[in-house]
Amino acid sequence: MAQTDQNIFKITQIVHENGTIKVLFDVHFEHEIFKGHFPGEPVVPGACLLQLIKEVLEEASATTLQLKKADQLKFINMIVPGNHQLVLELSYKLIENEISVTGKIANAEVVCFKFQGSFIKTAL
């Protein structure tokens, strides 16, 4: 996953073992997206959180993926400036060309986002 100053997320650590992935990351609240989401009251868009999950899974599986279904998307608490060092935790199973995954994003002990769904491998 390319890391530039233009990315909304800055990943500081990834631990991947036995079907689980733990990612520590920060949000660049100076990113352009926050000029529109929302001016004066920046909040990380849910689509960006889902994209982060997809990109982490792509890197872990060394393949390109497409969201097949999202059985559960729960936005529990907003991720706003001041929410430093967030944690993404994923558990996944690969069955043929499909990856079934559950995950959550938390700030300290506060869960902000939960996801359950599946991705399919795609050809380049």
C-alpha positions in Angstrom: 0.0 0.0 0.0 1.6 3.2 -1.1 2.2 5.7 1.7 2.3 9.4 0.6 1.4 12.7 2.2 -1.7 12.7 0.0 -3.2 9.6 1.7 -6.0 10.0 4.2 -4.5 7.3 6.5 -1.0 6.8 7.7 -0.4 3.2 8.7 2.2 2.8 11.4 2.1 -0.9 12.0 0.6 -4.1 10.5 0.7 -7.5 12.3 -0.6 -10.3 10.1 -0.9 -13.9 11.4 -3.2 -16.9 11.3 -6.2 -15.2 9.6 -6.0 -12.0 11.7 -4.7 -8.6 10.8 -4.1 -5.8 13.3 -3.3 -2.3 11.8 -2.3 0.8 13.8 -3.0 4.0 11.9 -3.5 7.7 12.1 -5.8 10.0 10.1 -4.4 13.0 8.2 -7.0 15.6 9.0 -5.3 18.1 6.7 -6.4 15.9 3.7 -8.5 17.5 1.0 -11.5 15.3 1.7 -12.2 17.1 4.9 -12.8 20.4 3.1 -16.1 18.8 2.0 -16.8 16.2 4.7 -17.6 18.5 6.6 -16.2 22.0 6.5 -15.4 23.1 10.1 -16.5 19.7 11.5 -14.3 17.1 9.8 -15.4 13.4 10.0 -13.8 10.4 8.3 -16.2 9.2 5.6 -17.5 5.7 6.0 -16.4 4.9 2.4 -12.8 5.6 3.3 -13.0 3.1 6.2 -14.3 0.4 3.9 -11.6 1.2 1.4 -9.0 0.9 4.1 -10.3 -2.6 4.9 -10.2 -3.6 1.2 -6.6 -2.3 0.7 -5.3 -4.0 3.9 -6.9 -7.3 2.7 -5.5 -6.8 -0.8 -2.0 -6.4 0.6 -2.4 -9.4 2.9 -3.7 -11.7 0.1 -1.4 -10.3 -2.6 -4.4 -9.9 -5.0 -7.0 -7.4 -6.1 -10.4 -7.6 -4.5 -13.9 -6.4 -5.0 -16.6 -6.1 -2.4 -19.1 -8.8 -2.9 -21.5 -8.0 0.0 -21.6 -6.1 3.2 -23.8 -8.0 5.7 -23.1 -5.5 8.4 -21.8 -1.9 8.3 -22.2 -0.1 11.6 -20.9 3.4 12.2 -21.0 3.6 16.0 -18.8 6.7 16.7 -17.5 9.3 14.4 -13.7 9.5 13.8 -12.9 13.2 14.2 -9.7 15.2 14.8 -8.1 14.3 18.0 -8.8 10.6 17.5 -5.2 9.7 17.2 -3.7 6.1 16.8 -6.7 4.1 15.6 -6.7 0.3 15.5 -8.2 -1.8 12.7 -8.7 -5.5 13.6 -9.7 -8.0 11.0 -10.4 -11.7 11.1 -10.8 -13.5 7.7 -11.2 -16.8 6.0 -10.3 -17.6 2.4 -12.6 -20.0 0.7 -11.8 -20.5 -3.0 -12.0 -16.9 -4.5 -13.9 -15.4 -1.7 -12.6 -13.8 1.5 -15.1 -13.7 4.4 -14.2 -11.0 6.9 -15.3 -9.4 10.2 -13.6 -6.3 11.5 -13.7 -3.2 13.7 -12.0 0.1 14.0 -11.5 1.5 17.5 -9.9 4.5 19.2 -8.6 3.2 22.5 -11.5 1.3 24.0 -14.2 3.1 21.9 -15.4 1.1 18.9 -16.1 3.5 15.9 -16.9 1.1 13.1 -17.9 -2.6 12.6 -17.9 -4.5 9.4 -18.9 -8.0 8.3 -19.0 -9.1 4.7 -17.0 -10.7 1.9 -14.7 -9.8 -1.0 -14.0 -11.7 -4.1 -10.7 -12.0 -6.0 -10.6 -10.1 -9.3 -8.4 -10.3 -12.3 -6.2 -7.3 -13.2 
